[in-house]
Amino acid sequence: MDKRSVALILLILSILTAATYTAYHHPWIKTSDCLKAPEAHDGRLVTRYEEPVVGHIYADGFQLLQKNEPAIRVYSDTTGLRSGEYISLTATFQKEGYLRAVSFRIARNRRYKIWLSVLPVVLVGLGLLHYYRIRWTPFQIELRKHA
Amino acid sequence: MPDLITHVALSHLIRRPFDMKKADQPAAPLRYMFYLGAILPDILTRPWYILFPATHDWTVLFHTPFGMILTCALISLLLEPTLRKRVFINLLAGSFGHFVLDALQKKITGNDYWLFPVSWKSVGYGLAHADQFMDLIPVWLALVAGLEGCLILWARSKNRDNGALQ
């Protein structure tokens, strides 16, 4: 096995090890973790949500909707809130099964931002395809002749 | 994080003037590696956890300088030997530019894990929110157009001077 192959294998193993570490030893908690053990998470700060969106708005807060996570009631100021908008939120979990907002901000135009970000990815991708080509045996990316 | 148009436009403004120094080497291919570096932390993380939120905890590594050092080294090893060092430098510089720009963003929740794996402390020094960066896209694009215009004029005057000398 040549040096390059060994280096590639070591790098892939390092990335997999580090990714496993981030998956199991991160500091954040999710609302589902809190709801599974409410007493243990009482008063804990929740900063990580899965695509959080404002659901129904009440006089004293709102319902937080997430992908793959249960909906949860958030008590907060409702100024500027709009149903259906993405939101950035930091909140403390209460053992009764709700969140109390510490700070939040509506992520204005987030959908627009996601679609707008596709354009530079396509342009950079086309640029790379224009200047580089793949040689399969041995596998290697190299400059095209005109580059 | 600011949008990727902001990332690429600012990367262009930073990287493009460096090409003028080394006229004997092909510049654009390496510049595109710098742009790739500038978008790499986001394209290796965001699409996955927007579509599949559960992947966040696995992919967050790629939005850290440590993760980017490993990833840029991996990518540069896929290139022909004569390019590896320069591609690695351009990819890594682009991705570090990405982190500096991200750190300028105000955040409600931390996402600048510069010290990973030593610490999970988020070290952002927010100046503006993501949507405020988006409002400035026309400004970045105008600056890119202005820079390109200046470079064209500079190249023409240089050619004219060279012609006068001959």
Interface residues (C-beta under 8 A of the other chain):
Chain A: R4 A7 L8 L11 I12 S14 I15 A18 A19 T20 Y21 T22 A23 Y24 H26 P27 T47 R48 E50 E51 Q66 K67 N68 E69 S88 L89 T90 S103 F104 R105 A107 R108 N109 R110 Y112 K113 I114 L116 S117 L119 P120 V121 L123 V124 G127 L128 Y131 Y132 F139 Q140 I141 E142 L143 A147
Chain B: D3 L4 I5 H7 V8 P26 A28 P29 Y32 M33 Y35 L36 I39 D42 I43 R46 Y49 I50 P53 A54 H56 D57 W58 T59 V60 L61 F66 G67 L70 T71 A73 L74 L77 L78 L79 E80 L83 K107 I108 T109 G110 F116 P117 W120 H129 A130 D131 M134 I137
